[in-house]
Amino acid sequence: MQAKQEPKITKKEFEKLSAEIRELVGNKLKSHKDGDAELSLE
Amino acid sequence: MQIVDTVVLLAFLDDNDPRFEKANAHVQTISFRQDILVPSATMLELDLELKTHGVDDTARAGIHERLARLIPSSRVLPLTSEVLGRAAELSKTAKWRGSYFDTMIAATGLEYKADAAITTDRKFANLGLKITF
């Protein structure tokens, strides 16, 4: 299988994508504490 | 080589987190430095954190679509049987609550000969990895 070419990302693209990601997350992680994910499995 | 712990990605997502600036810089380096790698277990724990905190399926899909550009698959280390076996071994000493993902992330680092884990979680030192942030 041929390896897929991964285009380099520019600083501007990084900032744009990061902002979009944070907008999608919203304020849902404000009450986050380390280990929450695993505790949700118990 | 260094591996990225979930706390880095979580701090990257929250610009109010006191670790945000450094976490943001670490994530930015992932796409152009070949010696900074992300365990699959880190990605999985991140997704479960998002799901646990009520980020809906559509939003999670959009987040991962964008994260794939920031963290290309060539920078993600697989979760193999060797990693899971090593994680199970580490679990014998990792008795703290919530150590399941820690052991998988540390085991990935150990299996792939990482020098250190990028994390603020000092417990990684108990699992055989130096820590840096």
Backbone of each chain as nested JSON, in Angstrom:
{
  "chains": [
    {"id": "A", "residues": [
      {"number": 1, "name": "MET", "atoms": {"N": [0.85, -1.194, 0.0], "CA": [0.0, 0.0, 0.0], "C": [0.888, 1.247, 0.0]}},
      {"number": 2, "name": "GLN", "atoms": {"N": [0.558, 2.169, -0.855], "CA": [1.371, 3.375, -0.957], "C": [1.023, 4.351, 0.174]}},
      {"number": 3, "name": "ALA", "atoms": {"N": [2.077, 4.904, 0.804], "CA": [1.844, 5.854, 1.895], "C": [1.17, 7.114, 1.351]}},
      {"number": 4, "name": "LYS", "atoms": {"N": [0.186, 7.598, 2.105], "CA": [-0.528, 8.8, 1.673], "C": [0.343, 10.03, 1.944]}},
      {"number": 5, "name": "GLN", "atoms": {"N": [0.396, 10.918, 0.966], "CA": [1.148, 12.156, 1.13], "C": [0.402, 13.071, 2.1]}},
      {"number": 6, "name": "GLU", "atoms": {"N": [1.111, 13.557, 3.108], "CA": [0.47, 14.44, 4.08], "C": [0.976, 15.86, 3.877]}},
      {"number": 7, "name": "PRO", "atoms": {"N": [0.131, 16.759, 3.375], "CA": [0.595, 18.115, 3.11], "C": [0.99, 18.841, 4.387]}},
      {"number": 8, "name": "LYS", "atoms": {"N": [2.048, 19.643, 4.303], "CA": [2.478, 20.444, 5.449], "C": [1.421, 21.501, 5.745]}},
      {"number": 9, "name": "ILE", "atoms": {"N": [1.322, 21.83, 6.993], "CA": [0.333, 22.823, 7.394], "C": [1.053, 24.13, 7.716]}},
      {"number": 10, "name": "THR", "atoms": {"N": [0.466, 25.242, 7.287], "CA": [1.079, 26.544, 7.581], "C": [0.587, 27.027, 8.948]}},
      {"number": 11, "name": "LYS", "atoms": {"N": [1.29, 28.044, 9.472], "CA": [0.896, 28.605, 10.77], "C": [-0.53, 29.163, 10.701]}},
      {"number": 12, "name": "LYS", "atoms": {"N": [-0.843, 29.782, 9.557], "CA": [-2.176, 30.362, 9.38], "C": [-3.251, 29.262, 9.377]}},
      {"number": 13, "name": "GLU", "atoms": {"N": [-2.953, 28.156, 8.667], "CA": [-3.903, 27.036, 8.647], "C": [-4.053, 26.432, 10.04]}},
      {"number": 14, "name": "PHE", "atoms": {"N": [-2.908, 26.324, 10.751], "CA": [-2.949, 25.786, 12.108], "C": [-3.871, 26.626, 12.982]}},
      {"number": 15, "name": "GLU", "atoms": {"N": [-3.715, 27.93, 12.91], "CA": [-4.525, 28.817, 13.746], "C": [-6.01, 28.736, 13.367]}},
      {"number": 16, "name": "LYS", "atoms": {"N": [-6.288, 28.641, 12.067], "CA": [-7.683, 28.553, 11.615], "C": [-8.323, 27.247, 12.104]}},
      {"number": 17, "name": "LEU", "atoms": {"N": [-7.633, 26.14, 11.887], "CA": [-8.175, 24.836, 12.303], "C": [-8.321, 24.771, 13.827]}},
      {"number": 18, "name": "SER", "atoms": {"N": [-7.339, 25.304, 14.541], "CA": [-7.396, 25.287, 16.006], "C": [-8.611, 26.062, 16.503]}},
      {"number": 19, "name": "ALA", "atoms": {"N": [-8.843, 27.217, 15.903], "CA": [-9.99, 28.032, 16.315], "C": [-11.301, 27.299, 16.028]}},
      {"number": 20, "name": "GLU", "atoms": {"N": [-11.381, 26.631, 14.875], "CA": [-12.602, 25.875, 14.533], "C": [-12.816, 24.722, 15.514]}},
      {"number": 21, "name": "ILE", "atoms": {"N": [-11.729, 24.059, 15.87], "CA": [-11.828, 22.943, 16.829], "C": [-12.332, 23.454, 18.179]}},
      {"number": 22, "name": "ARG", "atoms": {"N": [-11.773, 24.562, 18.652], "CA": [-12.185, 25.101, 19.96], "C": [-13.643, 25.563, 19.925]}},
      {"number": 23, "name": "GLU", "atoms": {"N": [-14.071, 26.048, 18.78], "CA": [-15.47, 26.458, 18.664], "C": [-16.386, 25.241, 18.758]}},
      {"number": 24, "name": "LEU", "atoms": {"N": [-15.982, 24.137, 18.144], "CA": [-16.781, 22.907, 18.201], "C": [-16.825, 22.335, 19.616]}},
      {"number": 25, "name": "VAL", "atoms": {"N": [-15.73, 22.487, 20.355], "CA": [-15.699, 21.992, 21.745], "C": [-16.552, 22.906, 22.631]}},
      {"number": 26, "name": "GLY", "atoms": {"N": [-16.544, 24.206, 22.331], "CA": [-17.296, 25.162, 23.141], "C": [-16.76, 25.199, 24.553]}},
      {"number": 27, "name": "ASN", "atoms": {"N": [-17.677, 25.304, 25.513], "CA": [-17.224, 25.368, 26.91], "C": [-17.431, 24.039, 27.632]}},
      {"number": 28, "name": "LYS", "atoms": {"N": [-17.544, 22.99, 26.842], "CA": [-17.863, 21.677, 27.424], "C": [-16.758, 21.116, 28.329]}},
      {"number": 29, "name": "LEU", "atoms": {"N": [-15.542, 21.575, 28.136], "CA": [-14.451, 21.01, 28.944], "C": [-14.101, 21.895, 30.145]}},
      {"number": 30, "name": "LYS", "atoms": {"N": [-14.909, 22.923, 30.409], "CA": [-14.564, 23.861, 31.482], "C": [-14.503, 23.173, 32.84]}},
      {"number": 31, "name": "SER", "atoms": {"N": [-15.352, 22.177, 33.027], "CA": [-15.375, 21.494, 34.333], "C": [-14.51, 20.233, 34.324]}},
      {"number": 32, "name": "HIS", "atoms": {"N": [-13.68, 20.135, 33.287], "CA": [-12.869, 18.927, 33.124], "C": [-11.867, 18.735, 34.259]}},
      {"number": 33, "name": "LYS", "atoms": {"N": [-11.721, 17.481, 34.669], "CA": [-10.637, 17.118, 35.593], "C": [-9.904, 15.941, 34.969]}},
      {"number": 34, "name": "ASP", "atoms": {"N": [-8.577, 15.891, 35.166], "CA": [-7.8, 14.789, 34.599], "C": [-8.387, 13.453, 35.054]}},
      {"number": 35, "name": "GLY", "atoms": {"N": [-8.55, 12.543, 34.105], "CA": [-9.04, 11.21, 34.44], "C": [-10.547, 11.043, 34.317]}},
      {"number": 36, "name": "ASP", "atoms": {"N": [-11.239, 12.121, 33.941], "CA": [-12.689, 12.042, 33.807], "C": [-13.119, 10.938, 32.833]}},
      {"number": 37, "name": "ALA", "atoms": {"N": [-12.388, 10.81, 31.741], "CA": [-12.774, 9.855, 30.705], "C": [-12.832, 8.441, 31.263]}},
      {"number": 38, "name": "GLU", "atoms": {"N": [-11.774, 8.074, 31.963], "CA": [-11.72, 6.705, 32.483], "C": [-12.783, 6.475, 33.558]}},
      {"number": 39, "name": "LEU", "atoms": {"N": [-13.0, 7.484, 34.397], "CA": [-14.006, 7.318, 35.45], "C": [-15.393, 7.111, 34.847]}},
      {"number": 40, "name": "SER", "atoms": {"N": [-15.597, 7.652, 33.645], "CA": [-16.903, 7.484, 32.997], "C": [-17.131, 6.043, 32.567]}},
      {"number": 41, "name": "LEU", "atoms": {"N": [-16.078, 5.256, 32.502], "CA": [-16.207, 3.849, 32.108], "C": [-16.602, 2.965, 33.285]}},
      {"number": 42, "name": "GLU", "atoms": {"N": [-16.448, 3.505, 34.524], "CA": [-16.705, 2.661, 35.703], "C": [-18.188, 2.478, 35.95]}}
    ]},
    {"id": "B", "residues": [
      {"number": 1, "name": "MET", "atoms": {"N": [12.988, 10.81, 20.825], "CA": [11.565, 10.852, 20.488], "C": [10.739, 11.092, 21.762]}},
      {"number": 2, "name": "GLN", "atoms": {"N": [9.694, 11.883, 21.608], "CA": [8.814, 12.176, 22.731], "C": [7.373, 11.824, 22.353]}},
      {"number": 3, "name": "ILE", "atoms": {"N": [6.614, 11.401, 23.343], "CA": [5.202, 11.109, 23.076], "C": [4.328, 12.153, 23.779]}},
      {"number": 4, "name": "VAL", "atoms": {"N": [3.151, 12.34, 23.237], "CA": [2.239, 13.376, 23.733], "C": [1.144, 12.728, 24.596]}},
      {"number": 5, "name": "ASP", "atoms": {"N": [1.01, 13.242, 25.815], "CA": [-0.05, 12.758, 26.712], "C": [-1.341, 13.551, 26.464]}},
      {"number": 6, "name": "THR", "atoms": {"N": [-2.435, 12.986, 26.908], "CA": [-3.753, 13.59, 26.68], "C": [-3.874, 14.986, 27.294]}},
      {"number": 7, "name": "VAL", "atoms": {"N": [-3.185, 15.24, 28.402], "CA": [-3.311, 16.558, 29.035], "C": [-2.877, 17.678, 28.082]}},
      {"number": 8, "name": "VAL", "atoms": {"N": [-1.957, 17.365, 27.176], "CA": [-1.497, 18.379, 26.219], "C": [-2.647, 18.747, 25.271]}},
      {"number": 9, "name": "LEU", "atoms": {"N": [-3.326, 17.723, 24.764], "CA": [-4.426, 17.988, 23.815], "C": [-5.599, 18.67, 24.519]}},
      {"number": 10, "name": "LEU", "atoms": {"N": [-5.86, 18.287, 25.758], "CA": [-6.967, 18.919, 26.487], "C": [-6.655, 20.387, 26.782]}},
      {"number": 11, "name": "ALA", "atoms": {"N": [-5.413, 20.669, 27.157], "CA": [-5.03, 22.068, 27.417], "C": [-5.037, 22.876, 26.118]}},
      {"number": 12, "name": "PHE", "atoms": {"N": [-4.705, 22.248, 25.02], "CA": [-4.74, 22.898, 23.699], "C": [-6.158, 23.324, 23.33]}},
      {"number": 13, "name": "LEU", "atoms": {"N": [-7.14, 22.547, 23.782], "CA": [-8.539, 22.841, 23.437], "C": [-9.152, 23.959, 24.271]}},
      {"number": 14, "name": "ASP", "atoms": {"N": [-8.492, 24.315, 25.384], "CA": [-9.075, 25.286, 26.318], "C": [-8.125, 26.466, 26.505]}},
      {"number": 15, "name": "ASP", "atoms": {"N": [-8.454, 27.594, 25.842], "CA": [-7.522, 28.726, 25.936], "C": [-7.562, 29.42, 27.294]}},
      {"number": 16, "name": "ASN", "atoms": {"N": [-8.403, 28.943, 28.204], "CA": [-8.362, 29.45, 29.584], "C": [-7.481, 28.586, 30.481]}},
      {"number": 17, "name": "ASP", "atoms": {"N": [-7.054, 27.455, 29.96], "CA": [-6.202, 26.558, 30.747], "C": [-4.835, 27.215, 30.938]}},
      {"number": 18, "name": "PRO", "atoms": {"N": [-4.295, 27.221, 32.168], "CA": [-2.981, 27.847, 32.38], "C": [-1.862, 27.201, 31.553]}},
      {"number": 19, "name": "ARG", "atoms": {"N": [-2.09, 25.981, 31.086], "CA": [-1.068, 25.288, 30.273], "C": [-1.281, 25.529, 28.778]}},
      {"number": 20, "name": "PHE", "atoms": {"N": [-2.258, 26.376, 28.441], "CA": [-2.66, 26.521, 27.039], "C": [-1.513, 26.911, 26.105]}},
      {"number": 21, "name": "GLU", "atoms": {"N": [-0.757, 27.954, 26.462], "CA": [0.263, 28.467, 25.536], "C": [1.28, 27.389, 25.167]}},
      {"number": 22, "name": "LYS", "atoms": {"N": [1.746, 26.674, 26.186], "CA": [2.744, 25.638, 25.905], "C": [2.115, 24.463, 25.165]}},
      {"number": 23, "name": "ALA", "atoms": {"N": [0.898, 24.11, 25.546], "CA": [0.22, 22.991, 24.87], "C": [0.004, 23.336, 23.393]}},
      {"number": 24, "name": "ASN", "atoms": {"N": [-0.394, 24.567, 23.131], "CA": [-0.622, 25.007, 21.758], "C": [0.683, 24.908, 20.95]}},
      {"number": 25, "name": "ALA", "atoms": {"N": [1.774, 25.304, 21.568], "CA": [3.076, 25.229, 20.886], "C": [3.467, 23.77, 20.622]}},
      {"number": 26, "name": "HIS", "atoms": {"N": [3.205, 22.91, 21.579], "CA": [3.525, 21.482, 21.377], "C": [2.717, 20.902, 20.218]}},
      {"number": 27, "name": "VAL", "atoms": {"N": [1.431, 21.205, 20.169], "CA": [0.593, 20.662, 19.093], "C": [1.059, 21.202, 17.743]}},
      {"number": 28, "name": "GLN", "atoms": {"N": [1.455, 22.457, 17.749], "CA": [1.916, 23.058, 16.492], "C": [3.175, 22.364, 15.959]}},
      {"number": 29, "name": "THR", "atoms": {"N": [3.991, 21.85, 16.858], "CA": [5.231, 21.2, 16.413], "C": [4.989, 19.78, 15.884]}},
      {"number": 30, "name": "ILE", "atoms": {"N": [3.849, 19.186, 16.218], "CA": [3.62, 17.777, 15.852], "C": [3.703, 17.563, 14.345]}},
      {"number": 31, "name": "SER", "atoms": {"N": [3.112, 18.481, 13.575], "CA": [3.027, 18.237, 12.132], "C": [4.362, 18.396, 11.408]}},
      {"number": 32, "name": "PHE", "atoms": {"N": [5.325, 19.098, 12.011], "CA": [6.588, 19.258, 11.282], "C": [7.805, 18.679, 11.993]}},
      {"number": 33, "name": "ARG", "atoms": {"N": [7.624, 18.105, 13.185], "CA": [8.759, 17.422, 13.826], "C": [8.476, 15.931, 13.872]}},
      {"number": 34, "name": "GLN", "atoms": {"N": [9.362, 15.156, 13.307], "CA": [9.12, 13.718, 13.206], "C": [9.391, 12.973, 14.501]}},
      {"number": 35, "name": "ASP", "atoms": {"N": [9.962, 13.675, 15.499], "CA": [10.3, 12.995, 16.753], "C": [9.292, 13.28, 17.863]}},
      {"number": 36, "name": "ILE", "atoms": {"N": [8.164, 13.881, 17.506], "CA": [7.081, 14.061, 18.475], "C": [5.877, 13.277, 17.954]}},
      {"number": 37, "name": "LEU", "atoms": {"N": [5.504, 12.249, 18.72], "CA": [4.481, 11.32, 18.249], "C": [3.353, 11.188, 19.265]}},
      {"number": 38, "name": "VAL", "atoms": {"N": [2.188, 10.844, 18.752], "CA": [0.991, 10.789, 19.588], "C": [0.502, 9.337, 19.672]}},
      {"number": 39, "name": "PRO", "atoms": {"N": [0.493, 8.753, 20.871], "CA": [-0.049, 7.394, 21.0], "C": [-1.529, 7.343, 20.619]}},
      {"number": 40, "name": "SER", "atoms": {"N": [-1.946, 6.237, 20.027], "CA": [-3.373, 6.066, 19.727], "C": [-4.216, 6.192, 20.998]}},
      {"number": 41, "name": "ALA", "atoms": {"N": [-3.659, 5.72, 22.117], "CA": [-4.401, 5.789, 23.383], "C": [-4.667, 7.242, 23.797]}},
      {"number": 42, "name": "THR", "atoms": {"N": [-3.757, 8.144, 23.433], "CA": [-3.975, 9.57, 23.711], "C": [-5.185, 10.079, 22.921]}},
      {"number": 43, "name": "MET", "atoms": {"N": [-5.25, 9.683, 21.649], "CA": [-6.373, 10.1, 20.803], "C": [-7.696, 9.527, 21.337]}},
      {"number": 44, "name": "LEU", "atoms": {"N": [-7.632, 8.268, 21.754], "CA": [-8.833, 7.606, 22.266], "C": [-9.314, 8.255, 23.567]}},
      {"number": 45, "name": "GLU", "atoms": {"N": [-8.368, 8.558, 24.474], "CA": [-8.754, 9.195, 25.735], "C": [-9.34, 10.581, 25.479]}},
      {"number": 46, "name": "LEU", "atoms": {"N": [-8.743, 11.302, 24.532], "CA": [-9.282, 12.625, 24.184], "C": [-10.733, 12.497, 23.709]}},
      {"number": 47, "name": "ASP", "atoms": {"N": [-10.98, 11.543, 22.822], "CA": [-12.342, 11.394, 22.299], "C": [-13.324, 11.044, 23.413]}},
      {"number": 48, "name": "LEU", "atoms": {"N": [-12.885, 10.172, 24.313], "CA": [-13.765, 9.801, 25.425], "C": [-14.007, 10.98, 26.367]}},
      {"number": 49, "name": "GLU", "atoms": {"N": [-12.986, 11.821, 26.557], "CA": [-13.176, 13.039, 27.367], "C": [-14.24, 13.93, 26.735]}},
      {"number": 50, "name": "LEU", "atoms": {"N": [-14.147, 14.101, 25.424], "CA": [-15.116, 14.948, 24.725], "C": [-16.517, 14.37, 24.872]}},
      {"number": 51, "name": "LYS", "atoms": {"N": [-16.636, 13.078, 24.654], "CA": [-17.942, 12.406, 24.75], "C": [-18.497, 12.495, 26.171]}},
      {"number": 52, "name": "THR", "atoms": {"N": [-17.633, 12.261, 27.148], "CA": [-18.039, 12.304, 28.553], "C": [-18.579, 13.679, 28.941]}},
      {"number": 53, "name": "HIS", "atoms": {"N": [-17.985, 14.724, 28.351], "CA": [-18.386, 16.089, 28.711], "C": [-19.466, 16.645, 27.793]}},
      {"number": 54, "name": "GLY", "atoms": {"N": [-20.088, 15.77, 27.021], "CA": [-21.282, 16.184, 26.29], "C": [-21.056, 16.779, 24.919]}},
      {"number": 55, "name": "VAL", "atoms": {"N": [-19.854, 16.636, 24.379], "CA": [-19.64, 17.092, 23.003], "C": [-20.34, 16.082, 22.088]}},
      {"number": 56, "name": "ASP", "atoms": {"N": [-21.286, 16.548, 21.286], "CA": [-22.117, 15.586, 20.539], "C": [-21.361, 14.959, 19.361]}},
      {"number": 57, "name": "ASP", "atoms": {"N": [-21.989, 13.937, 18.781], "CA": [-21.319, 13.139, 17.747], "C": [-20.914, 13.986, 16.54]}},
      {"number": 58, "name": "THR", "atoms": {"N": [-21.796, 14.889, 16.136], "CA": [-21.493, 15.733, 14.97], "C": [-20.282, 16.622, 15.249]}},
      {"number": 59, "name": "ALA", "atoms": {"N": [-20.266, 17.214, 16.435], "CA": [-19.136, 18.081, 16.79], "C": [-17.85, 17.268, 16.89]}},
      {"number": 60, "name": "ARG", "atoms": {"N": [-17.946, 16.068, 17.491], "CA": [-16.742, 15.227, 17.615], "C": [-16.208, 14.842, 16.24]}},
      {"number": 61, "name": "ALA", "atoms": {"N": [-17.102, 14.539, 15.323], "CA": [-16.656, 14.202, 13.962], "C": [-15.92, 15.39, 13.34]}},
      {"number": 62, "name": "GLY", "atoms": {"N": [-16.462, 16.583, 13.526], "CA": [-15.821, 17.784, 12.983], "C": [-14.476, 18.062, 13.637]}},
      {"number": 63, "name": "ILE", "atoms": {"N": [-14.41, 17.821, 14.941], "CA": [-13.147, 18.031, 15.67], "C": [-12.072, 17.085, 15.125]}},
      {"number": 64, "name": "HIS", "atoms": {"N": [-12.432, 15.809, 14.967], "CA": [-11.425, 14.839, 14.505], "C": [-11.028, 15.07, 13.043]}},
      {"number": 65, "name": "GLU", "atoms": {"N": [-11.979, 15.53, 12.247], "CA": [-11.655, 15.847, 10.851], "C": [-10.56, 16.92, 10.8]}},
      {"number": 66, "name": "ARG", "atoms": {"N": [-10.683, 17.91, 11.697], "CA": [-9.684, 18.991, 11.722], "C": [-8.401, 18.556, 12.415]}},
      {"number": 67, "name": "LEU", "atoms": {"N": [-8.545, 17.777, 13.485], "CA": [-7.335, 17.304, 14.187], "C": [-6.452, 16.455, 13.269]}},
      {"number": 68, "name": "ALA", "atoms": {"N": [-7.09, 15.774, 12.317], "CA": [-6.32, 14.936, 11.389], "C": [-5.325, 15.759, 10.579]}},
      {"number": 69, "name": "ARG", "atoms": {"N": [-5.621, 17.043, 10.393], "CA": [-4.678, 17.925, 9.704], "C": [-3.532, 18.343, 10.641]}},
      {"number": 70, "name": "LEU", "atoms": {"N": [-3.877, 18.544, 11.905], "CA": [-2.863, 18.979, 12.869], "C": [-2.006, 17.81, 13.338]}},
      {"number": 71, "name": "ILE", "atoms": {"N": [-2.632, 16.627, 13.419], "CA": [-1.926, 15.421, 13.872], "C": [-2.082, 14.377, 12.769]}},
      {"number": 72, "name": "PRO", "atoms": {"N": [-1.247, 14.446, 11.744], "CA": [-1.382, 13.495, 10.635], "C": [-1.108, 12.063, 11.093]}},
      {"number": 73, "name": "SER", "atoms": {"N": [-1.66, 11.106, 10.37], "CA": [-1.572, 9.708, 10.804], "C": [-0.126, 9.219, 10.934]}},
      {"number": 74, "name": "SER", "atoms": {"N": [0.789, 9.849, 10.193], "CA": [2.203, 9.441, 10.298], "C": [2.795, 9.791, 11.658]}},
      {"number": 75, "name": "ARG", "atoms": {"N": [2.102, 10.629, 12.438], "CA": [2.587, 11.019, 13.773], "C": [1.853, 10.272, 14.89]}},
      {"number": 76, "name": "VAL", "atoms": {"N": [1.012, 9.325, 14.518], "CA": [0.235, 8.577, 15.52], "C": [0.798, 7.163, 15.647]}},
      {"number": 77, "name": "LEU", "atoms": {"N": [1.104, 6.782, 16.879], "CA": [1.64, 5.445, 17.142], "C": [0.493, 4.47, 17.396]}},
      {"number": 78, "name": "PRO", "atoms": {"N": [0.569, 3.261, 16.819], "CA": [-0.552, 2.318, 16.941], "C": [-0.666, 1.676, 18.319]}},
      {"number": 79, "name": "LEU", "atoms": {"N": [-1.887, 1.258, 18.606], "CA": [-2.172, 0.526, 19.846], "C": [-2.142, -0.963, 19.501]}},
      {"number": 80, "name": "THR", "atoms": {"N": [-0.994, -1.581, 19.724], "CA": [-0.802, -2.97, 19.316], "C": [-0.965, -3.921, 20.499]}},
      {"number": 81, "name": "SER", "atoms": {"N": [-0.947, -5.206, 20.212], "CA": [-1.001, -6.197, 21.289], "C": [0.227, -6.071, 22.193]}},
      {"number": 82, "name": "GLU", "atoms": {"N": [1.372, -5.74, 21.592], "CA": [2.582, -5.552, 22.401], "C": [2.406, -4.383, 23.374]}},
      {"number": 83, "name": "VAL", "atoms": {"N": [1.814, -3.315, 22.88], "CA": [1.571, -2.15, 23.742], "C": [0.586, -2.518, 24.857]}},
      {"number": 84, "name": "LEU", "atoms": {"N": [-0.486, -3.204, 24.488], "CA": [-1.496, -3.558, 25.499], "C": [-0.924, -4.527, 26.537]}},
      {"number": 85, "name": "GLY", "atoms": {"N": [-0.08, -5.455, 26.093], "CA": [0.554, -6.375, 27.035], "C": [1.464, -5.636, 27.998]}},
      {"number": 86, "name": "ARG", "atoms": {"N": [2.222, -4.699, 27.463], "CA": [3.116, -3.91, 28.318], "C": [2.313, -3.035, 29.276]}},
      {"number": 87, "name": "ALA", "atoms": {"N": [1.195, -2.497, 28.777], "CA": [0.319, -1.686, 29.638], "C": [-0.219, -2.528, 30.792]}},
      {"number": 88, "name": "ALA", "atoms": {"N": [-0.567, -3.762, 30.495], "CA": [-1.071, -4.654, 31.552], "C": [0.019, -4.903, 32.594]}},
      {"number": 89, "name": "GLU", "atoms": {"N": [1.261, -5.048, 32.134], "CA": [2.378, -5.213, 33.069], "C": [2.528, -3.952, 33.944]}},
      {"number": 90, "name": "LEU", "atoms": {"N": [2.457, -2.793, 33.313], "CA": [2.583, -1.532, 34.055], "C": [1.46, -1.37, 35.075]}},
      {"number": 91, "name": "SER", "atoms": {"N": [0.299, -1.939, 34.761], "CA": [-0.853, -1.811, 35.664], "C": [-0.598, -2.458, 37.018]}},
      {"number": 92, "name": "LYS", "atoms": {"N": [0.365, -3.362, 37.075], "CA": [0.692, -3.994, 38.362], "C": [1.24, -2.973, 39.35]}},
      {"number": 93, "name": "THR", "atoms": {"N": [1.886, -1.931, 38.829], "CA": [2.437, -0.908, 39.724], "C": [1.636, 0.391, 39.688]}},
      {"number": 94, "name": "ALA", "atoms": {"N": [0.821, 0.568, 38.661], "CA": [0.037, 1.81, 38.539], "C": [-1.301, 1.62, 39.262]}},
      {"number": 95, "name": "LYS", "atoms": {"N": [-1.293, 1.835, 40.537], "CA": [-2.487, 1.54, 41.335], "C": [-3.391, 2.752, 41.55]}},
      {"number": 96, "name": "TRP", "atoms": {"N": [-3.018, 3.911, 40.989], "CA": [-3.853, 5.091, 41.199], "C": [-5.125, 4.992, 40.362]}},
      {"number": 97, "name": "ARG", "atoms": {"N": [-6.15, 5.715, 40.836], "CA": [-7.419, 5.719, 40.127], "C": [-7.238, 6.43, 38.783]}},
      {"number": 98, "name": "GLY", "atoms": {"N": [-7.767, 5.842, 37.742], "CA": [-7.652, 6.465, 36.425], "C": [-6.332, 6.174, 35.741]}},
      {"number": 99, "name": "SER", "atoms": {"N": [-5.725, 5.053, 36.061], "CA": [-4.4, 4.75, 35.484], "C": [-4.478, 3.988, 34.155]}},
      {"number": 100, "name": "TYR", "atoms": {"N": [-5.663, 3.611, 33.738], "CA": [-5.801, 2.756, 32.548], "C": [-5.181, 3.4, 31.299]}},
      {"number": 101, "name": "PHE", "atoms": {"N": [-5.601, 4.615, 30.995], "CA": [-5.038, 5.283, 29.813], "C": [-3.572, 5.657, 30.033]}},
      {"number": 102, "name": "ASP", "atoms": {"N": [-3.219, 6.031, 31.276], "CA": [-1.818, 6.359, 31.566], "C": [-0.921, 5.181, 31.205]}},
      {"number": 103, "name": "THR", "atoms": {"N": [-1.338, 3.975, 31.588], "CA": [-0.485, 2.805, 31.317], "C": [-0.391, 2.536, 29.81]}},
      {"number": 104, "name": "MET", "atoms": {"N": [-1.474, 2.734, 29.083], "CA": [-1.421, 2.502, 27.63], "C": [-0.533, 3.539, 26.934]}},
      {"number": 105, "name": "ILE", "atoms": {"N": [-0.634, 4.777, 27.372], "CA": [0.178, 5.843, 26.765], "C": [1.661, 5.619, 27.099]}},
      {"number": 106, "name": "ALA", "atoms": {"N": [1.937, 5.317, 28.369], "CA": [3.332, 5.067, 28.761], "C": [3.871, 3.818, 28.063]}},
      {"number": 107, "name": "ALA", "atoms": {"N": [3.064, 2.775, 27.979], "CA": [3.505, 1.54, 27.322], "C": [3.835, 1.798, 25.85]}},
      {"number": 108, "name": "THR", "atoms": {"N": [3.058, 2.645, 25.203], "CA": [3.354, 3.006, 23.81], "C": [4.727, 3.664, 23.728]}},
      {"number": 109, "name": "GLY", "atoms": {"N": [4.961, 4.603, 24.639], "CA": [6.26, 5.267, 24.652], "C": [7.406, 4.292, 24.865]}},
      {"number": 110, "name": "LEU", "atoms": {"N": [7.233, 3.382, 25.808], "CA": [8.299, 2.415, 26.105], "C": [8.521, 1.463, 24.929]}},
      {"number": 111, "name": "GLU", "atoms": {"N": [7.437, 0.998, 24.317], "CA": [7.563, 0.059, 23.185], "C": [8.266, 0.711, 21.993]}},
      {"number": 112, "name": "TYR", "atoms": {"N": [8.011, 2.006, 21.788], "CA": [8.591, 2.696, 20.635], "C": [9.836, 3.509, 21.003]}},
      {"number": 113, "name": "LYS", "atoms": {"N": [10.382, 3.208, 22.206], "CA": [11.672, 3.779, 22.646], "C": [11.656, 5.297, 22.775]}},
      {"number": 114, "name": "ALA", "atoms": {"N": [10.591, 5.82, 23.321], "CA": [10.534, 7.264, 23.563], "C": [11.472, 7.634, 24.705]}},
      {"number": 115, "name": "ASP", "atoms": {"N": [12.02, 8.839, 24.623], "CA": [12.864, 9.343, 25.705], "C": [12.01, 9.91, 26.831]}},
      {"number": 116, "name": "ALA", "atoms": {"N": [10.886, 10.502, 26.454], "CA": [10.091, 11.221, 27.448], "C": [8.642, 11.356, 26.988]}},
      {"number": 117, "name": "ALA", "atoms": {"N": [7.799, 11.66, 27.969], "CA": [6.401, 11.977, 27.688], "C": [6.204, 13.475, 27.894]}},
      {"number": 118, "name": "ILE", "atoms": {"N": [5.519, 14.117, 26.947], "CA": [5.169, 15.525, 27.116], "C": [3.88, 15.557, 27.91]}},
      {"number": 119, "name": "THR", "atoms": {"N": [3.996, 15.918, 29.174], "CA": [2.851, 15.872, 30.082], "C": [3.162, 16.692, 31.325]}},
      {"number": 120, "name": "THR", "atoms": {"N": [2.117, 17.041, 32.052], "CA": [2.311, 17.636, 33.373], "C": [2.034, 16.604, 34.457]}},
      {"number": 121, "name": "ASP", "atoms": {"N": [1.703, 15.39, 34.045], "CA": [1.347, 14.323, 34.979], "C": [2.619, 13.615, 35.456]}},
      {"number": 122, "name": "ARG", "atoms": {"N": [2.994, 13.887, 36.707], "CA": [4.247, 13.342, 37.242], "C": [4.208, 11.83, 37.423]}},
      {"number": 123, "name": "LYS", "atoms": {"N": [3.015, 11.26, 37.37], "CA": [2.918, 9.813, 37.568], "C": [3.598, 9.03, 36.438]}},
      {"number": 124, "name": "PHE", "atoms": {"N": [3.79, 9.697, 35.294], "CA": [4.464, 9.011, 34.188], "C": [5.887, 8.6, 34.559]}},
      {"number": 125, "name": "ALA", "atoms": {"N": [6.49, 9.35, 35.49], "CA": [7.841, 8.989, 35.934], "C": [7.826, 7.63, 36.633]}},
      {"number": 126, "name": "ASN", "atoms": {"N": [6.703, 7.297, 37.259], "CA": [6.582, 5.991, 37.931], "C": [6.408, 4.853, 36.924]}},
      {"number": 127, "name": "LEU", "atoms": {"N": [6.139, 5.22, 35.67], "CA": [5.911, 4.203, 34.644], "C": [7.127, 4.065, 33.723]}},
      {"number": 128, "name": "GLY", "atoms": {"N": [8.237, 4.69, 34.09], "CA": [9.475, 4.472, 33.354], "C": [9.802, 5.496, 32.288]}},
      {"number": 129, "name": "LEU", "atoms": {"N": [9.072, 6.611, 32.263], "CA": [9.357, 7.646, 31.262], "C": [9.716, 8.959, 31.95]}},
      {"number": 130, "name": "LYS", "atoms": {"N": [10.684, 9.651, 31.38], "CA": [10.942, 11.009, 31.852], "C": [9.769, 11.88, 31.423]}},
      {"number": 131, "name": "ILE", "atoms": {"N": [9.554, 12.956, 32.155], "CA": [8.476, 13.856, 31.746], "C": [9.045, 15.225, 31.386]}},
      {"number": 132, "name": "THR", "atoms": {"N": [8.378, 15.859, 30.443], "CA": [8.761, 17.201, 30.015], "C": [7.483, 17.932, 29.627]}},
      {"number": 133, "name": "PHE", "atoms": {"N": [7.52, 19.257, 29.704], "CA": [6.348, 20.009, 29.238], "C": [6.789, 21.359, 28.684]}}
    ]}
  ]
}
